[in-house]
């Protein structure tokens, strides 16, 4: 069997991708242990898998994918001779470039310590309270490097920082200076300026909280007050102010309509859409949920451009592997990544099954569909929420059924408001978005009336959470078998074949 044909067959690629994620997950349990011997074993097993046949090849691919996941996680760890770990406990002069900036929190990619060039893993520093710093700014400052403090938690401070490539921290910072700008980050910085300008346009047309919610729904701007955020969290509505697949779908649809209307064929339009998705990701930021949604959306249009019918289940698996190959800390330690993928799984596995059993509900205003979608996502995210945060809310089942049908309209009228700005007569243009945002905020406020639906969960360990998900998939499989008509997507997701 030739190599190209090997990866065209679904079971081979599925085994390889799934075992890769398993390897990443296992190494995540021993997150800061480095296994330097993995490289030679991965190469040896990979060569054997290419030469193997039949069942032997399947077994070898399973082992190879698992070891590849372990190896990729291992390569994300710094050793004592590279990165900033080498200078632990010392007072150093640092030179670097700002790669992320969000309301005073910045990530600095360190280029030099003193006159010594820094490379390898662990070359980032996370600094707080640095207002006015832009992406691409070149910085110089002095600090004492020390290990990151730890504290008991399912997701502690060390892994929180490791997700950003940060393995040491500054105990003190002095002689802090901006000494220039790095042109390599010009485009990203420019998009940041445009984003701030767009937020200012929305703020000039409506109330503070309504404007913050509109910007959050449109492009994930996190500007709601602490009180409002607490209400949205308890109401199970935090996901509507995070960029998701719906945002990417709108971007792709708008670009495709514009390009096709200009007479460009679909194959060439693929490249315009690709550029649009990349620009959108840069504009809204590189969060895990954004990357997941963008990558899945791009894979869909790639499959269509190649003339192949996309499988959502396979796209989800490919997206998960691609993002974890880029940053293997996402799988076990990024709550946004985990919740995004679990919610998507819920839509794929549970929503079709639940919608069939909600035939008694009216279809008016999308009530039945939104309820099934909400229940499907809730079923798959509750165990993780209970494990990672020690709490889960059932109120989201109610609030999402009401709010989700309103979100597309808020996006539409919010985009019109942002485009029109505060030109003459803006109050009439902004009124629909203002009203919808006000209504959603009031729904989140009323979550305080049902505090008993926000439950605390103690002592839920990782293995019990994993067992819960196995039970959920088994239940879905049994429900799919007992159904008189099961969507093919569910059969692929939970069926035996």
C-alpha positions, -999 to 999 in steps of 0.1 A, spaced: 0 0 0 14 34 -10 18 62 15 -8 85 0 -34 57 0 -26 50 36 -38 84 48 -68 84 24 -84 55 43 -105 69 72 -96 43 98 -58 48 95 -60 86 97 -86 84 125 -64 60 145 -33 82 140 -51 115 150 -69 100 180 -38 83 194 -18 116 190 -44 133 212 -42 104 237 -4 108 238 -7 146 245 -33 139 272 -11 113 290 19 136 290 -3 164 303 -7 143 335 31 146 340 32 181 326 66 192 338 84 159 334 108 159 304 114 126 286 144 133 263 145 97 250 113 100 230 128 113 198 146 82 187 117 59 196 92 80 176 114 78 145 119 41 149 82 32 153 73 56 125 96 38 100 82 5 112 46 17 107 54 27 71 68 -8 64 42 -28 82 11 -44 67 -25 -52 78 -32 -53 115 5 -49 124 4 -15 106 -27 -5 126 -11 -13 159 21 4 149 2 35 138 -16 36 172 18 34 190 34 59 167 5 85 171 6 80 209 44 85 211 42 115 187 18 132 210 41 125 240 71 138 220 53 170 209 44 178 245 79 170 256 94 194 230 73 222 244 92 220 277 125 240 281 156 224 294 182 239 317 205 250 289 179 269 268 154 296 273 151 318 304 153 289 328 191 291 325 190 325 344 167 315 373 174 334 405 196 361 387 190 398 381 191 403 344 186 429 317 160 417 292 154 428 256 124 416 238 92 424 217 56 426 228 36 398 212 3 403 231 -13 432 249 -46 432 266 -56 459 291 -22 461 308 -13 424 305 15 419 280 35 389 268 72 397 259 91 375 235 126 378 250 154 382 224 184 388 246 194 385 282 222 410 286 242 405 254 233 368 251 208 358 225 179 336 238 163 308 218 144 275 223 113 269 244 104 292 274 115 326 260 83 344 270 76 366 300 42 377 313 40 412 328 10 429 343 1 465 348 19 478 317 -7 501 301 -1 518 268 22 490 255 13 480 219 20 447 200 54 451 183 69 474 208 106 467 216 112 467 253 142 468 276 139 463 314 157 447 343 142 421 366 150 391 388 139 358 373 123 332 396 101 301 393 64 305 389 45 301 422 23 271 425 -9 265 445 -33 236 448 -58 237 419 -69 215 390 -55 242 367 -27 259 387 -6 290 379 23 271 363 2 255 336 -17 287 331 15 305 322 30 275 303 1 277 278 17 310 268 52 296 266 60 312 300 80 291 325 97 318 347 85 351 360 99 384 371 97 391 408 105 428 403 108 450 372 127 482 370 143 505 343 114 497 320 117 514 286 101 512 251 130 515 227 114 511 193 90 490 172 94 456 155 81 458 119 74 420 119 44 427 142 31 458 123 1 441 107 -11 426 141 -6 459 158 -25 477 130 -54 453 134 -54 461 172 -57 498 165 -86 492 141 -103 470 167 -100 498 193 -114 523 168 -143 500 160 -150 496 198 -150 534 202 -175 538 174 -199 513 191 -194 530 225 -204 564 210 -238 551 199 -252 533 229 -249 527 266 -218 513 282 -230 478 290 -250 475 258 -220 486 237 -197 462 256 -221 433 249 -224 442 212 -187 443 207 -183 410 226 -209 393 204 -193 407 172 -156 401 178 -151 389 214 -142 422 230 -140 416 268 -152 449 282 -182 440 303 -180 451 340 -171 426 366 -207 425 379 -221 419 344 -195 392 338 -205 374 370 -242 375 359 -234 362 325 -213 334 340 -240 323 365 -266 325 336 -245 302 314 -242 329 287 -204 336 287 -201 318 253 -220 345 234 -193 370 241 -166 347 229 -159 344 191 -172 311 179 -181 292 147 -211 315 141 -188 345 137 -165 326 113 -195 314 93 -207 350 89 -173 362 78 -170 333 53 -205 339 40 -201 376 35 -167 373 17 -180 345 -5 -211 365 -15 -190 395 -24 -164 376 -43 -189 355 -63 -209 386 -71 -177 400 -88 -176 370 -111 -148 351 -94 -152 313 -96 -154 293 -64 -119 278 -66 -103 313 -68 -128 325 -42 -112 300 -18 -80 320 -16 -99 353 -8 -119 335 19 -86 321 33 -71 356 35 -103 368 51 -102 341 78 -66 349 86 -73 386 89 -103 379 112 -82 357 135 -56 385 137 -83 411 143 -100 392 172 -70 376 187 -55 341 189 -76 325 216 -82 287 214 -119 290 206 -111 315 178 -85 292 163 -108 261 165 -136 279 148 -114 294 121 -96 262 114 -128 242 111 -143 268 89 -113 268 66 -112 230 64 -148 230 53 -142 254 24 -110 235 16 -129 202 13 -155 219 -9 -128 235 -31 -113 200 -35 -147 186 -44 -151 164 -13 -180 163 11 -167 175 45 -173 153 76 -178 175 107 -166 147 130 -133 143 110 -129 181 108 -132 184 145 -105 157 150 -82 173 125 -86 208 141 -80 194 176 -47 177 164 -35 207 144 -40 231 173 -24 208 198 5 201 176 10 239 175 4 242 213 1 209 232 -8 227 264 -43 234 251 -57 199 255 -54 195 292 -50 231 305 -70 255 283 -106 257 295 -116 278 265 -103 251 241 -118 222 261 -152 239 264 -152 249 228 -146 213 216 -169 197 241 -197 220 231 -191 212 194 -192 175 203 -225 181 221 -239 197 190 -228 168 169 -237 139 192 -265 150 214 -284 178 197 -299 156 168 -310 130 193 -326 155 217 -343 175 189 -362 143 179 -374 139 215 -385 175 217 -412 172 190 -437 184 215 -420 218 215 -431 244 189 -407 253 161 -417 290 163 -387 314 167 -364 284 166 -374 274 201 -371 236 196 -338 238 178 -322 263 202 -333 241 232 -318 210 216 -286 228 208 -284 242 244 -291 209 260 -266 191 238 -238 216 246 -247 216 283 -246 178 286 -210 177 272 -196 207 291 -211 201 326 -186 174 337 -156 195 326 -170 226 344 -175 206 376 -139 192 374 -120 223 364 -140 250 383 -158 230 410 -192 243 399 -218 240 372 -249 258 362 -282 244 349 -297 278 344 -280 280 310 -305 255 296 -333 281 302 -314 313 294 -298 299 262 -332 287 248 -343 324 251 -311 342 241 -297 321 213 -324 331 187 -316 368 196 -278 366 190 -278 366 151 -301 396 151 -278 414 176 -248 406 153 -266 419 123 -279 452 138 -246 456 158 -226 454 126 -248 480 110 -244 502 141 -206 498 140 -205 507 103 -227 538 107 -210 551 138 -223 583 154 -233 600 121 -264 621 121 -295 600 130 -273 573 146 -299 568 175 -324 554 150 -297 531 135 -285 519 169 -319 514 185 -324 477 174 -290 467 187 -294 487 218 -328 471 226 -315 435 219 -284 440 240 -305 455 268 -329 425 268 -300 400 269 -284 418 298 -317 419 317 -321 381 312 -286 376 327 -295 398 356 -325 377 364 -302 347 369 -298 360 405 -334 350 412 -325 313 407 -292 308 427 -301 271 434 -294 263 398 -258 273 402 -243 243 420 -209 237 436 -192 204 431 -164 192 454 -138 164 450 -145 155 414 -112 141 402 -100 136 366 -107 99 364 -144 103 375 -148 130 349 -134 107 322 -157 79 333 -186 103 331 -178 111 295 -176 74 287 -210 69 301 -224 98 281 -211 84 248 -225 50 257 -259 65 264 -258 84 231 -249 52 212 -278 34 228 -302 63 220 -289 63 184 -296 26 180 -331 28 195 -340 57 172 -361 49 141 -341 75 121 -307 85 132 -287 112 114 -256 99 97 -235 124 117 -245 107 150 -239 73 135 -203 83 127 -198 99 161 -211 72 184 -218 42 162 -197 11 163 -184 15 128 
